[in-house]
Amino acid sequence: MSTAVETRKPRKASTALEYVPFAVVLALVAFGLLRIAMYHWREGAVLIGGALLVAAVLRAALAHRNLALLTIRTRTVDVLSYAGLGLVILFVALTITGGPLR
């Protein structure tokens, strides 16, 4: 009786540079949440929308191996999702006027 042995390519050790794009996007979101917590909700929402647009650009421009945590689906789906949600958040943040959070 013989057993099939799978041969797998060893995954290279992840470097810190793979996480820089995610760290940039995460820092922008954290700063946006900080602005929201300081009652500057419009600025915070713009920062979060901008962070999603940055994520879309990074996902479109960088190779798959350099995007450790920004890769979710295929490149097209990721770019369209990040950009679409970022634009919707920017649109809402920039067009709402009045209200109690003015």
C-alpha positions in Angstrom: 0.0 0.0 0.0 1.3 3.4 -0.9 0.1 6.7 0.4 0.1 9.8 -1.6 2.4 12.4 -0.2 1.5 16.0 -1.0 4.4 18.2 -1.8 3.8 21.8 -0.9 6.0 24.7 -1.7 7.2 26.3 1.5 5.7 29.8 1.9 8.4 32.4 2.2 8.6 34.1 5.5 6.4 37.2 5.5 8.3 40.4 5.8 7.3 43.6 7.5 7.1 45.4 4.1 4.1 43.2 3.2 2.1 44.9 5.9 3.0 48.5 5.2 0.0 49.1 2.8 -2.4 47.7 5.3 -0.8 49.8 8.1 -1.2 53.0 6.1 -4.9 52.3 5.5 -5.4 51.3 9.1 -3.7 54.4 10.3 -5.9 56.6 8.2 -9.0 54.8 9.5 -7.8 55.1 13.1 -7.2 58.9 12.6 -10.7 59.2 11.0 -12.3 57.4 14.0 -10.3 59.7 16.3 -11.7 62.8 14.5 -15.2 61.3 14.8 -14.7 60.7 18.5 -13.7 64.4 18.8 -17.1 65.4 17.3 -15.7 66.2 13.9 -17.7 63.5 12.2 -17.6 65.0 8.7 -13.7 65.2 8.7 -13.6 61.6 10.2 -15.9 60.3 7.5 -13.9 61.9 4.8 -10.7 60.4 6.2 -12.3 56.9 6.3 -13.6 57.3 2.7 -10.2 58.5 1.6 -8.6 55.5 3.3 -10.8 53.2 1.3 -9.7 55.0 -1.9 -6.1 54.7 -0.9 -6.7 50.9 -0.4 -8.2 50.7 -3.9 -5.2 52.4 -5.4 -2.7 50.3 -3.5 -4.6 47.1 -4.5 -4.6 48.1 -8.1 -1.0 49.2 -8.2 0.9 46.7 -6.1 1.7 43.1 -6.8 -0.4 40.4 -4.9 2.6 39.3 -2.9 3.1 42.8 -1.4 -0.5 43.2 -0.1 -0.7 40.7 2.8 -4.0 41.9 4.4 -5.5 44.1 1.6 -6.2 41.1 -0.6 -9.7 39.7 -0.1 -11.0 38.5 -3.5 -9.7 39.1 -7.0 -8.0 42.4 -7.9 -11.0 43.7 -9.8 -13.5 42.9 -7.0 -11.2 44.4 -4.4 -10.6 47.6 -6.3 -14.3 48.1 -7.2 -15.4 47.3 -3.6 -12.9 49.6 -1.9 -13.4 52.4 -4.4 -17.2 52.1 -4.4 -17.5 52.1 -0.7 -15.0 55.0 -0.4 -16.9 57.1 -2.9 -20.2 56.5 -1.2 -18.8 57.5 2.2 -17.3 60.6 0.7 -20.5 61.5 -1.0 -22.5 61.1 2.1 -20.0 63.0 4.3 -19.8 65.9 1.9 -23.5 66.3 1.0 -25.3 66.0 4.4 -26.0 69.4 5.8 -27.6 70.5 9.0 -28.7 68.1 11.6 -27.6 67.7 15.2 -24.0 66.8 14.3 -23.4 69.9 12.4 
